Amino acid sequence: MKICDITHAYTPSSGGIRTYIDAKRQYIERHTDGEHLLIIPGATDRVSREGRLTCYEVKSPLIPNCEPYRFFLRLGRLVTILRHEKPALIEFGTPYTSPWAAVIHRWQHTCALVGYYHTDFPTAYVEPVIAKVLGDFWGTPARALAVNYIRSVYNRCDAIITSSDQYYEKLAEYRIEPVHYITLGVDLETFNPRRRDPHLRQELGVAEDGFLLVYAGRFDSEKKVDVIVDAVYQLPATLPVKLVLIGEGPMKPELLRRAEMDDRLSILPFQSDKRALASLLASADVYVTAGPYETFGLSVIEAQACGLPVVGVNAGALTERVPAGIGFLGAVDSSEEMAKNILRVIHHPHRHEMGQKAREWVAARFSWDKTFRATFDLYSELVSGFQF
């Protein structure tokens, strides 16, 4: 069986979606005799093949203020690739232009179509952007239009996958079906407390009696990284604390400027080496995140797998990922509450036990093998319903 993933959210510095696709390709190589086709936008048209794995890059323009992400415009090129490769199943990861290439392909060629709901597009992107540009009054109707649009996209699918129980319910509210809830996974061997490195803490400028806070992800308005920085500024000046932000994104120049003015803040580039990322996480004391739109929170469970308690916000998938006893959640957009919760963790008499419980909680629930056994069971069921 040849599986195809089409997404614009796959770049050298991508986060969760790339991690999911890379893990899927590894699973196909190790556990199946199938093939995988990946179609992504790029600077030029090119194709690369490695065994049973194929990747097409389609020349596409950069998205302004969202570099290095690019936007598919050449639907004809996508349709030509699909016609040539003839996948048994196509999965799209974003609801913009790429799903329509799959829909056009299905007019003439038999295949199953799956939509993955990685991000709540109407709430995370459309409503806040329109409200900011045109005013709050227009945010709600814009969100309603976006819901109508994604309904028209996803209801053309044979199945929709979400990794969030909360978004499973939200898709039902949107009247999108049939939806399948399949959690994502984590590499428990790579993301492990054993990777804690005292020398790395010294290199990062953490005092011997200090506390290291860490965030790994995209630097943009959706992730609300500024709330994390503002929370650190509200901690007592005498507290030996260091915040390390790991990633890329449009907010990076501003974050670098702030880091130059305050030695409590350090900015590190995106870590393509997962072991290096795991060492940074395991060497920290607390994982912090302020994004309210997470549909799963892959970086959160990677941090928990490294033995970190989490301070986050009471919204999105974080309400599922951070139960009582392994972290604290506060109000969205409140740096004051985040600062208080950071102090709650730092001064907690059982802080280390919180981290150990976080690791145990993740290990009992999440693995890539579990994720892809469920995913490929669904794929097989969908493909079996078609005559090829």
C-alpha positions in Angstrom: 0.0 0.0 0.0 1.3 3.4 -1.0 0.5 6.2 1.5 0.8 9.9 0.5 1.1 12.8 2.9 0.6 16.3 1.5 1.4 19.3 3.8 2.9 22.8 3.7 4.0 22.4 7.3 7.2 20.3 6.7 10.4 22.3 6.7 13.9 21.8 8.3 12.6 23.7 11.4 9.1 22.3 11.6 7.7 20.9 14.8 4.9 18.5 15.5 3.7 17.8 12.0 7.1 17.0 10.7 7.8 14.8 13.8 4.6 12.9 13.1 5.4 12.4 9.4 9.0 11.3 10.1 7.8 8.8 12.7 5.2 7.5 10.2 7.9 7.0 7.5 10.1 5.1 10.0 7.2 2.9 11.0 6.5 2.1 7.3 10.1 1.1 6.8 10.4 -1.0 9.9 6.9 -2.6 10.2 5.3 -2.7 6.7 6.2 -3.6 3.1 4.4 -0.4 1.9 5.6 2.8 0.3 5.4 6.4 1.4 5.0 9.5 -0.8 5.6 12.9 0.7 4.6 16.1 -1.2 5.8 19.4 0.3 6.4 22.9 -1.0 10.0 23.9 -1.7 12.3 26.5 -3.3 12.5 24.4 -6.5 10.8 21.4 -8.1 12.7 18.3 -7.2 12.2 14.6 -6.2 14.2 12.4 -4.0 13.9 8.6 -3.4 15.3 6.5 -0.7 14.2 2.9 -0.8 10.4 2.9 -0.4 10.3 6.5 0.6 9.7 9.3 -2.0 9.6 13.0 -1.5 8.5 15.6 -4.0 9.2 19.3 -3.5 6.9 21.6 -5.5 8.3 25.1 -6.2 6.2 27.4 -4.1 6.4 31.0 -2.7 7.3 31.8 0.9 4.4 32.8 3.1 5.1 36.5 4.2 6.0 36.7 7.9 5.8 32.9 8.2 9.2 32.0 6.7 10.4 29.3 6.0 6.8 28.0 5.4 5.7 28.1 1.7 2.2 28.0 0.2 1.1 25.5 -2.5 -0.2 27.5 -5.5 0.4 25.1 -8.4 -2.5 22.6 -7.9 -1.9 21.3 -11.4 1.6 20.1 -10.4 0.2 18.4 -7.3 -2.4 16.6 -9.4 0.2 15.5 -11.9 2.3 14.0 -9.1 -0.7 12.1 -7.7 -1.7 10.8 -11.1 1.9 9.5 -11.7 2.4 8.0 -8.2 -1.2 6.6 -7.8 -1.3 6.4 -4.0 -3.9 4.1 -2.4 -4.5 6.7 0.3 -3.9 10.5 0.6 -3.7 12.3 3.9 -3.6 16.1 4.0 -2.4 17.9 7.1 -3.6 21.5 6.4 -7.0 22.7 5.0 -5.7 25.3 2.5 -5.0 24.5 -1.1 -3.5 20.9 -1.0 -6.8 19.1 -0.2 -8.3 20.4 -3.5 -5.6 18.7 -5.5 -6.5 15.4 -3.8 -10.2 16.0 -4.5 -9.5 16.7 -8.2 -7.3 13.6 -8.3 -10.2 11.5 -6.9 -12.5 12.5 -9.7 -10.5 10.2 -12.1 -8.5 7.9 -9.8 -9.6 5.7 -6.9 -8.0 6.3 -3.5 -9.0 6.9 0.1 -8.8 10.4 1.4 -8.0 11.3 5.1 -7.8 14.7 6.6 -5.7 15.2 9.8 -7.0 18.0 12.1 -3.6 19.3 13.4 -4.8 22.8 14.2 -8.1 24.5 14.9 -7.8 26.8 11.9 -11.0 29.0 12.6 -10.0 29.7 16.2 -6.2 29.7 16.1 -5.8 31.7 12.9 -8.9 33.3 11.3 -10.7 34.8 14.3 -7.7 36.4 16.1 -6.2 37.8 12.8 -9.5 39.3 11.6 -10.3 40.7 15.0 -6.9 42.3 15.2 -7.1 43.8 11.7 -10.8 44.8 11.5 -11.9 44.8 15.1 -13.4 42.3 17.6 -16.9 42.7 16.0 -15.7 40.9 12.8 -13.8 38.1 14.5 -16.9 35.9 15.3 -18.5 36.0 11.8 -15.0 35.4 10.2 -14.7 32.3 12.4 -18.1 31.1 11.3 -17.1 31.4 7.7 -13.9 29.5 8.4 -15.9 26.7 10.0 -18.1 26.5 6.9 -15.0 26.3 4.8 -13.3 23.5 6.8 -16.6 21.6 6.9 -16.6 21.8 3.1 -13.0 20.4 3.0 -13.1 17.7 5.7 -16.5 16.3 4.9 -15.1 15.3 1.5 -12.9 12.8 3.3 -13.4 9.2 4.1 -12.0 9.8 7.6 -10.8 12.6 9.7 -8.1 12.1 12.4 -7.5 14.2 15.5 -5.1 13.6 18.3 -7.2 15.6 20.8 -10.2 14.5 22.7 -11.3 18.1 23.0 -11.0 18.6 19.2 -12.9 15.4 18.6 -15.8 17.0 20.4 -15.2 20.3 18.6 -15.3 18.7 15.2 -18.7 17.2 16.1 -19.9 20.7 16.9 -18.6 21.7 13.5 -20.7 18.8 12.0 -17.6 17.2 10.5 -17.5 13.4 10.4 -16.4 10.6 10.6 -13.8 11.6 13.1 -11.2 9.1 14.6 -9.3 9.9 17.8 -5.7 8.6 17.7 -3.1 10.0 20.0 0.4 10.9 18.9 3.4 9.3 20.4 6.9 9.9 21.8 10.3 8.2 21.5 10.8 7.3 25.2 14.4 6.2 24.6 15.4 9.5 23.1 13.4 11.7 25.4 14.6 10.4 28.7 15.7 11.9 32.1 19.0 10.1 31.7 20.0 12.8 29.2 20.3 15.4 31.9 23.7 17.1 31.6 25.1 19.3 34.4 27.8 20.6 32.0 25.1 21.8 29.6 23.4 23.7 32.4 26.7 25.5 33.1 27.1 26.3 29.4 23.7 27.8 29.4 24.6 30.1 32.3 22.5 28.4 35.0 23.7 29.0 38.5 24.5 25.9 40.6 21.5 26.7 42.8 19.5 28.0 39.8 16.4 26.9 37.9 16.2 26.4 34.2 12.9 26.9 32.4 12.6 25.8 28.8 10.2 26.1 25.9 10.7 24.4 22.5 8.5 25.4 19.6 7.7 28.0 17.0 8.1 31.7 17.9 4.9 33.2 16.7 1.7 34.9 18.0 -0.2 31.6 18.0 2.3 30.1 20.6 2.2 33.4 22.7 5.9 33.2 23.6 5.8 36.8 24.8 3.6 35.7 27.7 6.3 33.3 28.8 9.0 36.0 28.7 6.8 38.5 30.5 6.1 35.8 33.2 9.9 35.5 33.8 10.2 39.2 34.1 7.7 39.1 37.0 9.6 36.6 39.0 11.6 37.9 42.0 14.9 39.5 40.8 16.8 37.5 43.4 15.6 34.2 42.1 18.4 32.5 40.1 16.3 31.6 37.0 17.1 31.1 33.4 14.6 30.8 30.5 15.8 29.1 27.3 13.6 29.4 24.2 14.4 26.9 21.5 13.0 27.4 18.0 12.5 29.7 15.0 9.7 32.0 13.8 8.7 35.6 13.1 9.1 36.7 16.7 12.8 35.7 16.9 14.3 39.1 16.2 12.3 40.7 19.0 13.2 37.8 21.3 16.9 38.2 20.5 16.6 41.9 21.3 15.1 41.2 24.6 17.7 38.5 25.4 20.5 41.1 24.8 18.9 43.2 27.5 18.4 40.5 30.1 20.8 37.7 30.8 17.9 35.6 32.3 16.8 34.9 28.7 18.6 32.8 26.1 17.5 32.0 22.5 18.6 28.8 20.9 18.0 27.8 17.3 15.7 24.9 16.3 17.2 21.6 17.2 17.1 19.2 14.3 19.0 16.6 16.3 16.3 15.0 18.6 19.0 13.8 21.0 20.3 17.3 21.4 16.8 18.6 22.0 16.2 15.8 24.6 19.4 16.8 26.4 18.2 20.4 26.6 14.8 19.3 28.0 16.2 16.8 30.4 18.7 19.4 31.7 15.9 21.8 32.6 13.7 22.0 35.7 10.4 23.2 34.3 8.8 23.2 30.8 6.7 26.3 30.1 4.2 26.9 27.3 1.5 29.6 26.8 -0.1 28.5 23.5 -3.9 28.0 23.9 -4.5 26.3 20.5 -2.6 23.0 20.8 -4.5 20.1 19.3 -2.1 17.6 21.0 1.0 19.2 22.5 3.8 16.9 21.2 6.5 19.1 22.7 4.8 18.9 26.0 4.9 15.1 26.2 8.5 15.1 25.0 9.3 17.4 27.9 7.3 15.2 30.3 9.1 12.1 29.0 12.3 13.9 30.0 11.0 14.2 33.5 9.8 17.8 33.6 6.7 19.2 35.3 4.8 21.6 33.0 3.5 25.1 33.5 1.0 26.0 30.8 -2.5 27.4 30.1 -5.9 26.0 30.8 -6.9 25.7 27.1 -6.6 23.4 24.1 -5.0 20.0 24.5 -3.0 21.1 27.5 -6.0 20.4 29.6 -5.6 16.7 28.6 -1.8 16.6 28.8 -1.2 18.2 32.2 -3.4 16.5 34.8 -3.2 17.4 38.5 0.0 16.4 40.1 2.4 16.8 37.2 2.1 20.6 36.5 -0.1 23.7 36.8 -2.3 25.5 34.3 -3.3 29.1 34.4 -5.5 31.6 32.5 -4.7 32.3 28.8 -2.7 35.5 28.2 -1.9 35.9 31.9 1.8 36.3 32.5 0.9 37.0 36.2 -0.7 33.5 36.6 2.1 31.9 34.7 4.7 33.5 37.0 2.8 32.3 40.1 2.6 28.8 38.7 6.3 28.8 37.9 7.0 29.7 41.6 4.6 27.0 42.7 6.6 24.4 40.9 10.0 25.7 41.8 9.1 25.9 45.5 7.1 22.6 45.5 8.4 20.2 48.2 8.0 17.3 45.8 9.1 19.0 42.5 11.3 16.1 41.5 8.6 13.6 42.2 6.3 15.7 39.9 8.8 15.2 37.1 9.0 11.5 37.8 5.2 11.2 37.7 5.1 13.1 34.4 7.5 10.6 32.9 5.5 7.7 34.2 2.2 9.2 33.0 3.5 9.6 29.4 5.2 6.2 29.3 1.9 4.5 30.2 -0.1 6.3 27.4 2.0 7.3 24.4 4.2 5.5 22.0 4.6 5.8 18.2 4.0 2.0 17.8 0.6 2.4 19.4 -0.1 5.5 17.3 0.6 3.8 14.0 -0.9 0.5 14.7 -4.2 2.3 15.2 -3.5 4.6 12.2 -2.7 1.8 9.8 -5.6 -0.3 11.0 -7.8 2.6 9.9 -5.9 3.0 6.6 -6.4 -0.7 5.8 -10.1 -0.5 6.6 -10.5 2.5 4.3 -8.5 1.2 1.4 -10.2 -2.2 1.5 -13.5 -0.4 0.6 -12.1 0.5 -2.8 -11.5 -1.5 -6.0 -8.0 -0.8 -7.3 
